[in-house]
C-alpha cells in the first residue's frame, strides 16, 4: 500500500492549486482517503475526507467553500482542489488511508495507518 501526494507549490493569496493523492498497490474503489495538513509549529489537522466504504465525506470548517475533495477511480487518485487560498493555508499536506471500513471518514486518528510523503503548499505574495 503506497500513497503519493503531489501538486504543492508556491501560490499567491487568492490563487488555486490541485493536490493529487495517487494510490498504488490497492484500489481506491473500496477505501477512505483523508487529507491532512501540518503548518510549522502546529499539530497536524484534518482537512477533508472521502470514503467509498460508506459514501461519507467531510471538509473542515476552516476550508469549507474553498476546498473540494473528489475521487477519480479510473486514475486511482483522490484530488483536493484548493481555491481562494490564504496565507494560513500554508502547510505540508498529507494524504492517508485506513482499512477499517466501518469507520468510513470518521475513524480515530490512530486508525489512519498509511500516509503519503506530503507536499508543501506555500501561500505568499
C-alpha positions as CSV (number, residue, x, y, z in Angstrom):
1,X,0.0,0.0,0.0
2,X,1.5,3.3,-1.1
3,X,0.2,6.8,-1.4
4,X,1.9,9.6,-3.2
5,X,0.8,13.2,-2.7
6,X,1.8,15.8,-5.3
7,X,0.8,19.1,-6.6
8,X,2.0,21.5,-4.0
9,X,3.9,24.7,-4.7
10,X,4.0,28.4,-4.2
11,X,0.9,30.4,-4.9
12,X,-0.3,33.9,-4.3
13,X,-3.2,34.6,-1.9
14,X,-6.4,34.1,-3.8
15,X,-4.9,31.5,-6.1
16,X,-5.6,27.9,-6.6
17,X,-3.8,24.6,-6.5
18,X,-5.0,21.0,-7.0
19,X,-3.3,18.3,-5.0
20,X,-3.3,14.7,-6.0
21,X,-3.1,11.6,-3.9
22,X,-2.3,8.6,-6.1
23,X,-2.6,5.0,-4.7
24,X,-0.5,2.1,-5.7
25,X,-0.9,-1.5,-4.6
26,X,-4.6,-1.1,-3.8
27,X,-7.7,0.3,-5.3
28,X,-9.5,3.4,-4.2
29,X,-12.8,1.8,-5.0
30,X,-13.0,0.5,-1.5
31,X,-11.2,2.8,0.9
32,X,-11.3,6.1,2.6
33,X,-8.8,8.9,1.8
34,X,-8.2,11.8,4.1
35,X,-6.2,14.9,3.5
36,X,-4.4,16.4,6.5
37,X,-2.0,19.4,6.8
38,X,0.6,20.5,9.2
39,X,1.8,24.0,9.5
40,X,5.1,24.9,11.1
41,X,4.8,24.7,14.8
42,X,1.3,23.4,14.8
43,X,-0.3,20.0,15.1
44,X,-1.5,18.0,12.1
45,X,-5.1,18.7,11.4
46,X,-7.7,17.1,9.2
47,X,-8.7,19.0,6.0
48,X,-11.1,16.7,4.1
49,X,-12.1,13.1,3.6
50,X,-13.9,11.0,1.1
51,X,-14.9,7.4,1.7
52,X,-16.1,4.7,-0.7
53,X,-16.7,2.4,2.3
54,X,-20.0,4.2,3.2
55,X,-20.1,7.2,0.9
56,X,-19.3,9.6,3.8
57,X,-17.3,12.8,3.3
58,X,-16.4,15.9,5.3
59,X,-14.5,19.1,5.0
60,X,-13.1,21.2,7.8
61,X,-14.9,24.4,8.6
62,X,-11.7,26.4,8.0
63,X,-11.7,25.4,4.3
64,X,-15.3,24.7,3.6
65,X,-16.5,26.5,0.5
66,X,-12.9,26.8,-0.8
67,X,-11.6,23.2,-0.9
68,X,-13.3,20.3,-2.7
69,X,-12.3,16.7,-2.5
70,X,-13.0,14.3,-5.4
71,X,-12.1,10.8,-6.4
72,X,-11.2,9.5,-9.9
73,X,-11.3,5.7,-9.7
74,X,-10.1,5.3,-13.2
75,X,-6.8,7.1,-12.2
76,X,-6.8,5.7,-8.7
77,X,-6.4,9.2,-7.5
78,X,-8.1,11.5,-5.0
79,X,-7.9,15.2,-5.6
80,X,-8.0,18.2,-3.3
81,X,-9.0,21.3,-5.3
82,X,-8.0,24.3,-3.3
83,X,-9.3,27.7,-4.3
84,X,-9.2,31.2,-2.7
85,X,-6.0,30.2,-0.9
86,X,-5.0,32.2,2.2
87,X,-1.6,32.5,3.8
88,X,-2.9,30.4,6.7
89,X,-3.3,27.5,4.3
90,X,0.4,27.3,4.2
91,X,1.4,23.8,5.3
92,X,2.6,20.4,4.3
93,X,-0.3,18.5,3.0
94,X,-0.6,14.7,3.5
95,X,-3.0,12.1,2.3
96,X,-3.7,9.0,4.3
97,X,-5.9,5.9,4.2
98,X,-7.1,3.3,6.7
99,X,-8.5,-0.2,6.4
100,X,-11.3,0.0,9.0
101,X,-14.3,0.1,6.6
102,X,-16.8,0.5,9.4
103,X,-15.4,3.9,10.3
104,X,-15.7,5.5,6.8
105,X,-14.5,9.0,7.1
106,X,-14.7,9.0,10.9
107,X,-12.0,6.7,12.3
108,X,-10.0,7.5,15.4
109,X,-6.8,9.4,14.3
110,X,-4.7,6.4,15.1
111,X,-6.5,4.3,12.5
112,X,-5.0,6.3,9.7
113,X,-2.2,3.9,9.1
114,X,-0.8,4.6,5.6
115,X,0.5,8.0,4.8
116,X,1.8,9.7,1.7
117,X,5.1,11.6,1.9
118,X,3.5,15.1,2.0
119,X,3.5,18.0,-0.4
120,X,4.3,21.6,0.6
121,X,1.8,24.3,-0.1
122,X,3.0,27.9,0.4
123,X,0.6,30.8,0.0
124,X,2.5,34.0,-0.1
125,X,2.8,37.2,-2.1
